[in-house]
Amino acid sequence: MSRVKRAQVTTMEAPTELTTSTSSWKKNGKNGNADADFDLEAAIRARAYELYENRGRQDGQAQTDWFQAEAEVRSRESRTA
């Protein structure tokens, strides 16, 4: 008997701390210190979701959105560091 491998299907969900603009990405520090640590993954997730929404919520580009968001966030962070 052969086994059929099913494709994993996921839907894009809004991050819980989505901000309305990329200029106000939230910085979260340990112990509430805003200057301590930047939550990189949350910022990338938020920007990737913005890209998804700007494209009209069309599925199929999650990886592209993530890589673009990562590049933008890392570039922004390197300029402010």
LUMTI-232166 format. One record per residue: residue in three letters; x, y, z of N, C-alpha, C, O in turn; residue number from 1. Coordinates in Angstrom, 2 decimals, decimal comma. Layout:
N
{kolse "ALA" {X Y Z} {X Y Z} {X Y Z} {X Y Z} NUM} ...
END
This chain:
81
{kolse "MET" {0,84 -1,17 0,00} {0,00 0,00 0,00} {0,90 1,24 0,00} {1,82 1,34 0,81} 1} {kolse "SER" {0,63 2,16 -0,88} {1,45 3,38 -0,95} {0,85 4,48 -0,07} {-0,36 4,59 0,10} 2} {kolse "ARG" {1,73 5,25 0,45} {1,29 6,38 1,28} {1,35 7,65 0,45} {2,29 7,87 -0,30} 3} {kolse "VAL" {0,34 8,45 0,59} {0,27 9,71 -0,14} {0,68 10,82 0,83} {0,11 10,96 1,92} 4} {kolse "LYS" {1,64 11,57 0,41} {2,10 12,68 1,24} {1,24 13,90 0,93} {1,14 14,33 -0,22} 5} {kolse "ARG" {0,64 14,45 1,96} {-0,22 15,62 1,76} {0,59 16,90 1,93} {1,45 17,00 2,80} 6} {kolse "ALA" {0,29 17,85 1,10} {0,96 19,15 1,19} {0,44 19,90 2,40} {-0,76 19,90 2,67} 7} {kolse "GLN" {1,33 20,53 3,10} {0,92 21,33 4,24} {0,45 22,67 3,72} {1,16 23,36 2,99} 8} {kolse "VAL" {-0,75 23,03 4,10} {-1,33 24,30 3,66} {-1,45 25,20 4,87} {-2,04 24,83 5,89} 9} {kolse "THR" {-0,90 26,36 4,76} {-1,01 27,33 5,84} {-1,58 28,62 5,30} {-1,47 28,92 4,12} 10} {kolse "THR" {-2,20 29,35 6,17} {-2,73 30,65 5,78} {-1,96 31,72 6,52} {-1,44 31,49 7,61} 11} {kolse "MET" {-1,90 32,87 5,93} {-1,18 33,98 6,52} {-2,08 34,60 7,59} {-3,23 34,94 7,32} 12} {kolse "GLU" {-1,55 34,74 8,80} {-2,30 35,37 9,88} {-1,57 36,64 10,30} {-0,35 36,72 10,24} 13} {kolse "ALA" {-2,35 37,60 10,72} {-1,76 38,86 11,16} {-0,98 38,64 12,45} {-1,47 37,96 13,35} 14} {kolse "PRO" {0,20 39,20 12,53} {0,94 39,09 13,78} {0,20 39,82 14,89} {-0,54 40,77 14,63} 15} {kolse "THR" {0,37 39,38 16,11} {-0,37 39,97 17,21} {0,03 41,40 17,49} {-0,78 42,16 18,02} 16} {kolse "GLU" {1,25 41,78 17,16} {1,71 43,14 17,42} {1,94 43,91 16,13} {2,92 44,64 16,01} 17} {kolse "LEU" {1,04 43,74 15,17} {1,19 44,42 13,88} {1,01 45,91 14,06} {0,04 46,37 14,66} 18} {kolse "THR" {1,94 46,66 13,55} {1,84 48,11 13,61} {1,31 48,62 12,29} {1,30 47,89 11,29} 19} {kolse "THR" {0,86 49,85 12,27} {0,26 50,38 11,06} {1,27 50,93 10,07} {0,93 51,15 8,91} 20} {kolse "SER" {2,49 51,17 10,51} {3,49 51,64 9,56} {4,84 51,04 9,91} {5,11 50,70 11,06} 21} {kolse "THR" {5,68 50,93 8,90} {6,99 50,33 9,11} {7,90 51,26 9,92} {8,89 50,81 10,48} 22} {kolse "SER" {7,57 52,53 9,98} {8,40 53,44 10,75} {8,20 53,30 12,24} {8,96 53,87 13,03} 23} {kolse "SER" {7,18 52,56 12,64} {6,93 52,42 14,07} {7,05 50,98 14,54} {6,31 50,55 15,42} 24} {kolse "TRP" {7,97 50,22 13,94} {8,20 48,85 14,40} {8,53 48,86 15,87} {9,32 49,68 16,33} 25} {kolse "LYS" {7,92 47,97 16,58} {8,05 47,96 18,03} {9,36 47,33 18,48} {9,76 46,27 17,99} 26} {kolse "LYS" {10,01 47,99 19,39} {11,22 47,43 20,00} {10,84 46,93 21,38} {10,28 47,66 22,19} 27} {kolse "ASN" {11,15 45,67 21,64} {10,86 45,07 22,93} {12,15 44,65 23,59} {12,91 43,87 23,03} 28} {kolse "GLY" {12,39 45,14 24,75} {13,58 44,76 25,49} {13,23 43,86 26,65} {12,09 43,82 27,10} 29} {kolse "LYS" {14,22 43,15 27,13} {14,03 42,36 28,34} {13,82 43,33 29,49} {14,44 44,39 29,54} 30} {kolse "ASN" {12,97 42,95 30,41} {12,66 43,78 31,59} {12,07 45,13 31,20} {12,18 46,10 31,95} 31} {kolse "GLY" {11,44 45,21 30,03} {10,78 46,43 29,61} {11,68 47,52 29,11} {11,20 48,64 28,90} 32} {kolse "ASN" {12,95 47,27 28,92} {13,89 48,27 28,44} {13,82 48,33 26,91} {14,25 47,39 26,24} 33} {kolse "ALA" {13,30 49,40 26,37} {13,10 49,51 24,92} {14,41 49,55 24,15} {14,42 49,23 22,96} 34} {kolse "ASP" {15,50 49,94 24,79} {16,78 50,01 24,09} {17,57 48,71 24,13} {18,59 48,60 23,45} 35} {kolse "ALA" {17,12 47,73 24,90} {17,90 46,52 25,11} {17,94 45,62 23,86} {18,94 45,62 23,15} 36} {kolse "ASP" {16,90 44,89 23,60} {16,88 43,95 22,48} {15,77 44,30 21,50} {14,67 44,68 21,89} 37} {kolse "PHE" {16,08 44,16 20,25} {15,10 44,38 19,19} {14,52 43,03 18,82} {15,27 42,10 18,56} 38} {kolse "ASP" {13,22 42,92 18,79} {12,58 41,65 18,44} {12,55 41,53 16,92} {11,58 41,89 16,26} 39} {kolse "LEU" {13,65 41,02 16,38} {13,85 40,95 14,94} {12,76 40,13 14,25} {12,20 40,57 13,25} 40} {kolse "GLU" {12,47 38,96 14,78} {11,48 38,10 14,13} {10,10 38,75 14,10} {9,40 38,65 13,09} 41} {kolse "ALA" {9,71 39,41 15,17} {8,40 40,08 15,20} {8,35 41,21 14,17} {7,32 41,41 13,52} 42} {kolse "ALA" {9,44 41,95 14,03} {9,47 43,04 13,06} {9,41 42,50 11,63} {8,72 43,06 10,78} 43} {kolse "ILE" {10,12 41,41 11,38} {10,08 40,80 10,05} {8,68 40,27 9,76} {8,14 40,46 8,67} 44} {kolse "ARG" {8,10 39,60 10,74} {6,75 39,05 10,58} {5,75 40,16 10,27} {4,90 40,00 9,39} 45} {kolse "ALA" {5,85 41,26 10,99} {4,93 42,38 10,77} {5,09 42,97 9,37} {4,10 43,25 8,69} 46} {kolse "ARG" {6,34 43,15 8,94} {6,59 43,71 7,61} {6,15 42,74 6,52} {5,59 43,17 5,51} 47} {kolse "ALA" {6,40 41,45 6,70} {5,98 40,46 5,72} {4,46 40,46 5,58} {3,93 40,33 4,48} 48} {kolse "TYR" {3,78 40,62 6,68} {2,31 40,67 6,62} {1,84 41,94 5,90} {0,87 41,90 5,14} 49} {kolse "GLU" {2,53 43,05 6,13} {2,19 44,27 5,40} {2,35 44,08 3,90} {1,51 44,52 3,11} 50} {kolse "LEU" {3,43 43,41 3,50} {3,65 43,14 2,07} {2,53 42,27 1,51} {2,03 42,52 0,41} 51} {kolse "TYR" {2,13 41,27 2,28} {1,03 40,38 1,89} {-0,26 41,18 1,71} {-0,98 41,00 0,72} 52} {kolse "GLU" {-0,56 42,05 2,66} {-1,77 42,86 2,55} {-1,70 43,82 1,37} {-2,69 44,00 0,66} 53} {kolse "ASN" {-0,54 44,44 1,17} {-0,38 45,38 0,06} {-0,56 44,70 -1,30} {-0,93 45,36 -2,27} 54} {kolse "ARG" {-0,30 43,41 -1,37} {-0,47 42,65 -2,60} {-1,91 42,17 -2,77} {-2,21 41,45 -3,73} 55} {kolse "GLY" {-2,79 42,55 -1,87} {-4,19 42,16 -1,98} {-4,48 40,81 -1,34} {-5,44 40,13 -1,71} 56} {kolse "ARG" {-3,65 40,41 -0,38} {-3,81 39,14 0,35} {-3,82 37,92 -0,56} {-4,54 36,96 -0,31} 57} {kolse "GLN" {-3,04 37,97 -1,60} {-2,92 36,83 -2,51} {-1,89 35,86 -1,94} {-0,75 36,25 -1,67} 58} {kolse "ASP" {-2,30 34,61 -1,78} {-1,41 33,59 -1,24} {-0,37 33,17 -2,26} {-0,48 33,47 -3,45} 59} {kolse "GLY" {0,66 32,47 -1,77} {1,66 31,90 -2,66} {2,98 32,64 -2,69} {3,91 32,22 -3,38} 60} {kolse "GLN" {3,09 33,75 -1,96} {4,33 34,53 -1,98} {4,91 34,72 -0,58} {5,68 35,65 -0,36} 61} {kolse "ALA" {4,55 33,85 0,35} {4,98 34,01 1,74} {6,50 34,05 1,87} {7,04 34,88 2,60} 62} {kolse "GLN" {7,19 33,16 1,18} {8,65 33,11 1,28} {9,28 34,38 0,70} {10,21 34,93 1,27} 63} {kolse "THR" {8,78 34,82 -0,42} {9,27 36,05 -1,05} {9,04 37,24 -0,12} {9,93 38,07 0,06} 64} {kolse "ASP" {7,84 37,31 0,46} {7,53 38,40 1,39} {8,46 38,37 2,60} {8,94 39,41 3,05} 65} {kolse "TRP" {8,71 37,16 3,11} {9,57 37,04 4,30} {10,99 37,52 3,98} {11,56 38,29 4,75} 66} {kolse "PHE" {11,54 37,09 2,86} {12,91 37,48 2,50} {13,01 38,98 2,25} {13,99 39,62 2,65} 67} {kolse "GLN" {12,01 39,55 1,60} {12,02 41,00 1,36} {11,90 41,74 2,69} {12,63 42,71 2,93} 68} {kolse "ALA" {11,00 41,30 3,55} {10,83 41,93 4,86} {12,10 41,83 5,69} {12,50 42,79 6,34} 69} {kolse "GLU" {12,75 40,66 5,66} {13,98 40,47 6,41} {15,07 41,44 5,94} {15,77 42,04 6,75} 70} {kolse "ALA" {15,20 41,58 4,63} {16,20 42,50 4,08} {15,91 43,93 4,51} {16,83 44,67 4,88} 71} {kolse "GLU" {14,64 44,33 4,44} {14,28 45,70 4,82} {14,53 45,96 6,30} {15,08 47,00 6,67} 72} {kolse "VAL" {14,13 45,02 7,16} {14,28 45,20 8,60} {15,76 45,22 8,98} {16,19 46,06 9,77} 73} {kolse "ARG" {16,53 44,28 8,43} {17,95 44,24 8,77} {18,67 45,51 8,27} {19,56 46,02 8,94} 74} {kolse "SER" {18,29 45,99 7,11} {18,88 47,22 6,58} {18,55 48,39 7,48} {19,41 49,21 7,79} 75} {kolse "ARG" {17,33 48,46 7,89} {16,88 49,54 8,77} {17,62 49,49 10,11} {18,03 50,53 10,63} 76} {kolse "GLU" {17,78 48,31 10,66} {18,47 48,14 11,93} {19,95 48,48 11,83} {20,53 49,05 12,76} 77} {kolse "SER" {20,57 48,14 10,71} {22,00 48,43 10,57} {22,25 49,93 10,45} {23,32 50,42 10,84} 78} {kolse "ARG" {21,29 50,66 9,92} {21,42 52,11 9,81} {21,23 52,79 11,16} {21,82 53,85 11,41} 79} {kolse "THR" {20,41 52,19 12,04} {20,16 52,81 13,33} {21,11 52,34 14,42} {21,15 52,91 15,51} 80} {kolse "ALA" {21,87 51,29 14,13} {22,78 50,75 15,16} {24,05 51,54 15,30} {24,90 51,19 16,12} 81} 
END
